[in-house]
């Protein structure tokens, strides 16, 4: 008789197991999404922002020549090129 006590599983126990399994699958999916998509996207966005700000805000020291003016104009175009279209 003691063996049957361990073999018989109630419907409530099966529902709890299914709920736990659904929670595990959902948690795993969210973790996988964060690790493979959100974190790399955030790193890229921060990196591109830092590069764009560095190029946009760079100033020359001393007197500027015509060549430096052209370089400065081309540097100011780069952040516009790397920014996504809205």
DAMO-V933408 format. One record per run of one state. SS is the DSSP state (2 for helix, 1 for strand, 0 for the rest). FROM is the first residue (numbers start at 0). TO is the last residue. If there is no record, write none. Layout:
((SS & FROM & TO) (SS & FROM & TO))
This chain:
((0 & 0 & 0) (2 & 1 & 6) (0 & 7 & 9) (2 & 10 & 55) (0 & 56 & 64) (2 & 65 & 81) (0 & 82 & 85))
